[in-house]
């Protein structure tokens, strides 16, 4: 703790936390996917780029993933791209 009583985190602490978050997200999505309920992932994530990469690494081979970007001016999300194929698609 510093003099204000707040805990000081190192870069390694943040990296480990990001890795733990990405692993948990991957675990939950794989569980849903394994039950046959998920055929397409729509991802609305406001996260740091490094965390987005870690999450992408966890979910990249599951199904189609559509990424969205929030357009501040219009106050709406817009599909940016879809990666992969939907489960069962030819």
N, C-alpha and C positions, 0 to 999 in steps of 0.2 A: 504494500500500500504506500501511496505517497502521503505527503503532509496533509492533504485534504481528506484522507480516509478512503480515497478511490483506489481500486485495484489497478495496477499498471500491467498492461498486456504487452507481450513481445510479438514480433512478427511471426515467430514460430507458433505462439498461442493462437493467433488469428488463422494461420494456415491449417492448424490441426482442427480448429472449429469448423472451418469451411469444408475440410475433407469429411468430417463427421456428418455435417449437414448433407453433403452430396451423397454419401453412402446411405443415409437414412431415406432420402428421397428416392434413390434408386431401388432400395429394398422394398419400399411401399409400392412403387410403380410395378416392379417385377411381380410382386404378390398379386396385384390387381390383374396384370397381364396374364399371369399363369392361371387365373380363374376363368379366363376367356372373356372377361368383361371389358377389356380395353382393346380397341382396334385402332385408335387414333388419339394422339396426345395433343392437346391445345395448350401451349405454354405461354402464360402471361407472367413473366418474372421481372421484377424490379430488383435486380441483384448486381453486385460488382461483376465485371467481366470475368475475372478469375474464377469466381464461384459458378458462373454460367458455364464455363468450360468444364469444370469438374462435374457438374450435373449432366451436361451433354455426354461426357465420357461414360457416365453410369447408365444412360438410357438410349444410347445411339443405335442399338440393334433391335429394339423392341418392336416398334411399329412406326407408322408415319408420325412425324412431329411437325406441327404448324407453329411457327414463331410469330409473335405479335409485338408491335411497337405502339406505345402510347403517343398519340398526337396531341400535345398539350394545347395547341391553338383550338383544335376542334373538340377536345375533351373526349376522344374515343380511341379505341384500339383498332389497328389496321393489320391484317395478316401480311407478313413480310415475305415468308417463304414456307414451303413444306418440304421437309427432308424425308427420304425413304418412301416405302410403299405401305399402304394400309394392309393389315393382316388379311390374307386370303385374296388380295388383288393380284392380278396377273400382269 
